Amino acid sequence: MKNNSPTAIIYVDGLNLYKQLLQFHPRYKWLDLTTLSKKLLPNHEILMIRYFTARIKPPFTDPDAANRQDTYLYALQSLKPRIAINFGRMSSKDKVYPISPVKLDPEGNLVLAKVKVTEEKGTDVALASQMVFDAAMKSADLYVLISSDSDFEPTLRLLNDQLGSKIALFSPSRIPSRSLLISEKMLVKTIRESVLKVSQFPNPVRVNGHQIYMPDEWLKTEPPID
């Protein structure tokens, strides 16, 4: 029987979702993005989840962080063919900034400190480009952004104003970025603990005949986020 439900494509800003929400709540990092999407859009058919991320460069204080990320990325393979994982890259460079609070040396010059800054490159552009392309091709009835990054404002405005596409914002932050609320018609939801709790992979999850277990570090508990 043909499914007459409206269709949706989900665009996940993976590092923003992590930084704004999941990094503080380890027990919810084993996140099944398909279940999450269905819980947030129960009346839609989810055609595709496009997950954008970059492989992290672990700090010396947590050298196993990259392995935990790889474990989760492998678990996401269980969602194929309705997930596409797109990689940007992490770039590190040394930058010099005035120390805080500001101080002057005996000659009256600002006291500076060298800081190693790690930045994500390419993922935001890739997400925005894919979202615009899909909307231009009329690939779905609804285009959903999971992010609180205000840099996506031009993308949402283009879809809404120029392409006439229906858009939605699912915010990892408690209060969605105002700059992303570009239309009264757009669907806006906050990703809450109650939804995360029921949107977890089984442990273990089976991928290509292998059992993949949630990292032990994520089995911690902490106070609820709502």
N, C-alpha and C positions, 0 to 999 in steps of 0.2 A: 504494500500500500504506500502511496506517495505521501511523504511528510509535507504537510501544508504549513508548518510552523515558519515564522520569519527566521532568517538566517543571520549569523553573526560571525565575525572574525575578531579574535582577541590578540592584542599587541601588548606584550609584557616587557616593560623596562626592567630587566632582571636585577641589575645592581641597585636601582632606585627602590624596588620592592624590598630588597635585602636591607639596604641602609636605613630606610624609613620605618621598617616594621620587623622583619624577621631576625635581624642580628641581635635584637634585644630579647628574643623569645625563642630559644633553641628548640623547644618541643614542637614548634610549628614549621620548622625548616623542611620537613619531609613532605613538602606540599605537592599534592596532586592537582595540577593546573586545570585538568579537564573537569574534575569534580568541582573545584572552586568556581569555574566558569558556569557550570550548570546550576550551581546553587545561587549564583548571582543573577543568572538569566534563565530561570526555569521554563520560560515559554518560548525560548529560541532554540534552534538547531545550531550547534557550534560546528562550523565548517572547518575551522583551522585555528590553532593557537600558534602565534609567531613569537618566539621567545628570544630576546636580544640580550646578550651578555658579553663578558670578556673573561678570559682566564686570569685569575688574580695572581699577584705576586705576593706570596705570604710574607708577613713580617718575621723578623728573626725570633720574636717572642712566641710565634705560633707556626712553626714550619710545616705542620700537617694540614694547614688550612686548605691548601690547593688540592690535597687528596680528598678531603671532604667535599669540596666543590665537584671534583670529578665523579665521586660516587653519586651525588645528586644528579649530575648531568646524565650519567648512565641510567639512573632510575627513570629519567624523563623519556628515555627511548621506549619505555613500555607503552607510551601514549601514541606511538606511530600507528597509522600514517597521519594522524590529525595534529601533529606538532612539527614545527620546523624550528631548529635552533640555529641562530645566526650569531657569529662571533665578531666582535671588534677586538681591540687590543688594549693592554695597559701600558702606559708610557711613564717612566720615572726620570726625573731630572732634578738637579740641584738648583734651588732658587735662593736669592738673598733678600731678606726682609729686615726692617727695623725691629728690634726686640720690643716686647710689650711688658710693662709700660715703657714708653719711650725714654731713652737715656742718651746723654751726650758724653763723648770722651773729653779728656782735658783740652783738646784743640777745638771743641765745640761741634764736632761732627757726630752724626747719628751713630749709635752703636748698632751694628748689624749682626745677624746670625744667618748661617747657611742652613737651609732646610731642604730635605729630600721630599719632593712632591710627586705623588703618583696620580695620574689622571687617566680616565677612560677615553679612548679615542675610537670614533667610527660607529659606535652602536646607536647613538641618537640619530645620526644622519641616516643610517640604514633603516631604522624603524620608521622615521618620518617619510622617507622615500617609498618604502613598501606600502605604508598606509595610504599615501596619495595615489600610488599606482593601482592598488586594489580598488580604491574608491572610484578612480577614473574608469576602471574596467567594469564597474558595477558588480563586483564579485560577491557582494553580500547585501543584506538589507540594513545591517548595523555594524559600525566599526567601533571597537571598544579599546580604549587606552588604559592600561594599568600603569600608572606613574603619577608622581606629584611634581615632576620637573617642569617648571614654568617655561623652559625652552621649547616645549611642544605647543605653545600657544599659536604660533603662525600655522602650524600643521592643522590644528583643529579648526582655525578660522578658514583656512583654504577649503577644507572638506565641507564646512558648513555654508560658507558664503559663496564660494565659486562652484563647487560641485553639487551642492544641495544634498549632501549625504547625511544620513542619520548617524549621530555619534553618541558615545557614552564615555564617561570617565569613572573608573573605579579607583579610588584614592587609597594608597597605603598609609597616608597621613590621616590623623583624626579629623583635621580641618583641611579640606581640599584647597589647593592653591587658587586664589581668586582669579589670577590671570588665565587659568584654564577653564573657568566657567564662562564660556564665550557666548552661550545662548540659553535662554530660559527653556528651550525645547529639549536640550540635551538631557540624557539620563545620567544622574550622578549618584554614586553610592560610595560609602566608606567600607573598606574591608575590615570587618570586626572579628573579634576572637571567636564568637559563636560560629561563624562561617569557616574560619581557619580550622577550628577543632574538628569539624566533620568533613574536611577536605584533605585528609592526610592519606598518603600511600599506605598500603599494608606493610608490615615489617616482618619478614622480608617481602620485597616486590620481585616478581619473576621477569627477567629480561633475557630473551634469546636462550632460554633453557637454563639460565643461571639465577641463583637467588642473591639479591642485592639487599644488604642490611643497612638500616639507618645508622650513621656514625654514633658511637657511644656518647660522644660529647654533646649530642643533641637531645639526649634523654633526660636532661635536667628539667627541673620545674621551677617556676617563679610566679609571682603574683599575676592575676589576670590583667589584661591590657585594657579592658573596657571599664 
